[in-house]
Amino acid sequence: DKRYCEKVQDERTKDICYANVAIKLFKPELCEAIKDDYMRDKCYIAFVIGDKKDFSVCDKIINEYVIKQCNILKQLSDTNATQLAFYESLIKENLVQIMYS
């Protein structure tokens, strides 16, 4: 629950809390509460590379490279499943390297 995160004093820990709650409850709007831009983008991208594929978050991402990758995934979502799986794996690999390094 978002209210739990609001009680956390340390900003970094609070951001992590918001991200975890957003992902756990599948509520990308909770990512908006994250102060750190990098951490917020990381939260949003979890909704793109996850199983449910919520591409609406692409417009909320700040990092230009990550926005491009998000939009490519959005465009590819209309292709057939085999092609999509191949391109997704390549893009996810790049995104993971950027967002988690």
Stockholm file with secondary structure:
# STOCKHOLM 1.0

chainA/1-101         DKRYCEKVQDERTKDICYANVAIKLFKPELCEAIKDDYMRDKCYIAFVIGDKKDFSVCDKIINEYVIKQCNILKQLSDTNATQLAFYESLIKENLVQIMYS
#=GR chainA/1-101 SS CHHHHHTCCSHHHHHHHHHHHHHHHTCGGGGGGCCSHHHHHHHHHHHHSSSSCCGGGGGGCCCHHHHHHHHHHHHHTTSCHHHHHHHHHHHHHHHHHHHTC
#=GC SS_cons         CHHHHHTCCSHHHHHHHHHHHHHHHTCGGGGGGCCSHHHHHHHHHHHHSSSSCCGGGGGGCCCHHHHHHHHHHHHHTTSCHHHHHHHHHHHHHHHHHHHTC
//
